[in-house]
Amino acid sequence: MTNQQRWTWDRKNPSGWQLDSEEVLSRDYYFGAILSRKAHRGSQSINFNIIDAKDFVQCIAVTKDNNLVLVSQFRPGNKGLTLEVPGGAIEPGEQPIVAAERELREESGYTGDKPVLLWSGFGNPALGTAHAFYYLIRNCLKSHDTCFDPTEDLATYLLPINQLDNVLDDDTFCHAITVTGLLLFQRWLHRNPES
C-alpha cells in the first residue's frame, strides 16, 4: 500500500441478518430495554437484548497549567467509585458540542476554549444504540459552582498530564469509556506536539 492509499472495508450488510420484530421492554429517562428478534440467513430467530440509551459526550478537559480535569462518582454497575473524565447524556435537541460544555461546567465547575471533536462513534454497538462524542476542551479554569443531576455526587481531581502514562498503566481507571477518551487525547498530543 502506498502512502496515498487509505485502508478501507466494505460497510454494506452482507451478513444476512434480518429483523423479525422488536419490543420495548422498559424505558426511563436515560435508558430503554429492547428485545430484538433477528434471523440469520433464514434460520430460527435469535433474541438480542439492546440498551437504548441517550447519546453522550466525554470531555477531555485540560487546564491552562496542563492538568486533566477528572471526576469521581459512584457507579452502580461496579458498586463503587470510578475516576472518569466529565461527561454525560446529550439532552433532546441539544448539539453534542453544547452538551460537552454543559457537562464539564455542571460536573466540575470548569469552562474552557471551544470544544474540539476528537472522535465520535457507537459507545458499544454490541449492546446499545448510544453514540459517543469525545471532545477536547483546552485552557480550562474553575469558573462556576457545580450543578449535579439528582443521581450525581462528584468530586473533582486534577491529574498532571505528565502523569497520564503512569496512571494508565496501573488500576486508577476502570471505566473503558474514560480510558478510550484518554487514549484519544494521547493520540492528539502525539499529532500535535507543539500544543
Sequence and secondary structure as in RCSB ss.txt:
>XXXX:A:sequence
MTNQQRWTWDRKNPSGWQLDSEEVLSRDYYFGAILSRKAHRGSQSINFNIIDAKDFVQCIAVTKDNNLVLVSQFR
PGNKGLTLEVPGGAIEPGEQPIVAAERELREESGYTGDKPVLLWSGFGNPALGTAHAFYYLIRNCLKSHDTCFDP
TEDLATYLLPINQLDNVLDDDTFCHAITVTGLLLFQRWLHRNPES
>XXXX:A:secstr
  TT       S TT EEEEEEEEEEE SSEEEEEEEEEETT   EEEEEEEE  EEEEEEEETTSEEEEEEEEE
TTTTEEEEE SEEE  TT  HHHHHHHHHHHHHSEE S  EEEEEEES TTTB  EEEEEEEEEEEE S     T
T   EEEEEEGGGHHHHHHTTS   HHHHHHHHHHHHHHHH TT 
